[in-house]
């Protein structure tokens, strides 16, 4: 049996892929869906198309918010585990490089003290 963390990641990954599929509806596919919906649902094609486009816009917004919340959640988990972000690591690497450079300047034989 897979460990719980892996199962959670799998569920999140599948959900993200499903949302991505919905969000990536092409104009051609929207037309096809509108035709099917108008044929089966008794609505006009333009009404069905507008309904699908409105839903796609909402899904795109939901997908963006989901991504933001997922990122915030992962950042929170990382913080609780004591992990640093890539940005923080890059900043620390720069600071260490600056300190090493200053130290080399001070250790030069001809440095006046």
C-alpha positions as CSV (number, residue, x, y, z in Angstrom):
1,X,0.0,0.0,0.0
2,X,1.3,3.5,-0.9
3,X,2.2,5.8,1.9
4,X,-0.4,8.5,2.7
5,X,1.7,11.4,1.4
6,X,2.1,9.7,-2.0
7,X,-1.6,9.0,-2.1
8,X,-2.4,12.7,-1.4
9,X,0.1,13.8,-4.1
10,X,-1.5,11.4,-6.6
11,X,-5.0,12.7,-5.8
12,X,-3.8,16.3,-6.1
13,X,-2.0,15.5,-9.4
14,X,-5.0,13.8,-10.9
15,X,-7.3,16.7,-9.8
16,X,-4.9,19.3,-11.3
17,X,-4.7,17.4,-14.6
18,X,-8.5,17.2,-14.8
19,X,-8.8,20.9,-14.1
20,X,-6.2,21.6,-16.8
21,X,-8.2,19.5,-19.3
22,X,-11.3,21.4,-18.6
23,X,-9.6,24.8,-18.7
24,X,-7.9,23.9,-22.0
25,X,-11.1,23.6,-23.9
26,X,-10.5,24.8,-27.5
27,X,-13.0,26.9,-29.4
28,X,-13.6,23.9,-31.7
29,X,-14.4,21.6,-28.8
30,X,-16.7,24.3,-27.2
31,X,-18.6,24.4,-30.6
32,X,-19.0,20.6,-30.5
33,X,-20.2,20.6,-27.0
34,X,-22.6,23.5,-27.7
35,X,-24.0,21.5,-30.7
36,X,-24.5,18.4,-28.5
37,X,-26.0,20.4,-25.7
38,X,-28.4,22.2,-28.0
39,X,-29.4,19.0,-29.7
40,X,-30.1,17.2,-26.5
41,X,-31.1,20.0,-24.2
42,X,-33.5,21.9,-26.4
43,X,-31.5,25.1,-26.2
44,X,-30.3,27.4,-28.9
45,X,-26.7,26.8,-30.0
46,X,-25.6,30.3,-29.1
47,X,-27.1,29.9,-25.6
48,X,-25.3,26.6,-25.1
49,X,-22.0,28.1,-26.3
50,X,-22.4,31.0,-24.0
51,X,-23.2,28.6,-21.1
52,X,-20.0,26.6,-21.8
53,X,-17.8,29.6,-22.2
54,X,-19.1,31.1,-18.9
55,X,-18.4,27.7,-17.2
56,X,-14.9,27.6,-18.8
57,X,-14.1,31.1,-17.5
58,X,-15.2,30.2,-14.0
59,X,-13.2,27.0,-14.2
60,X,-10.1,28.9,-15.3
61,X,-10.5,31.3,-12.4
62,X,-11.1,28.3,-10.0
63,X,-8.0,26.6,-11.4
64,X,-5.9,29.7,-10.8
65,X,-7.2,30.0,-7.3
66,X,-6.6,26.3,-6.7
67,X,-3.0,26.7,-7.8
68,X,-2.5,29.7,-5.6
69,X,-3.9,27.8,-2.6
70,X,-1.9,24.7,-3.3
71,X,1.2,26.8,-3.5
72,X,0.4,28.5,-0.2
73,X,-0.3,25.2,1.4
74,X,3.0,23.7,0.2
75,X,4.8,26.8,1.5
76,X,3.1,26.4,4.9
77,X,4.1,22.7,5.1
78,X,7.7,23.6,4.1
79,X,7.8,26.2,6.8
80,X,6.5,23.7,9.4
81,X,9.2,21.3,8.4
82,X,11.8,24.0,8.7
83,X,12.6,24.1,4.9
84,X,13.6,27.2,3.1
85,X,12.3,28.5,-0.2
86,X,14.5,28.7,-3.4
87,X,14.4,32.5,-3.1
88,X,15.7,32.4,0.5
89,X,18.4,29.9,-0.5
90,X,19.5,32.0,-3.4
91,X,19.6,35.1,-1.1
92,X,21.8,33.2,1.4
93,X,24.1,32.0,-1.3
94,X,24.6,35.5,-2.5
95,X,25.3,36.8,1.0
96,X,27.8,34.0,1.6
97,X,29.5,34.8,-1.7
98,X,29.7,38.5,-0.7
99,X,31.2,37.6,2.7
100,X,33.8,35.3,1.1
101,X,34.8,38.0,-1.3
102,X,35.2,40.6,1.6
103,X,37.2,38.0,3.6
104,X,39.5,37.4,0.6
105,X,40.0,41.2,0.3
106,X,40.9,41.4,4.0
107,X,43.3,38.4,3.8
108,X,45.4,39.8,0.9
109,X,49.0,40.2,1.8
110,X,49.1,43.9,0.8
111,X,46.0,44.8,2.7
112,X,46.6,47.7,5.1
113,X,45.1,47.4,8.5
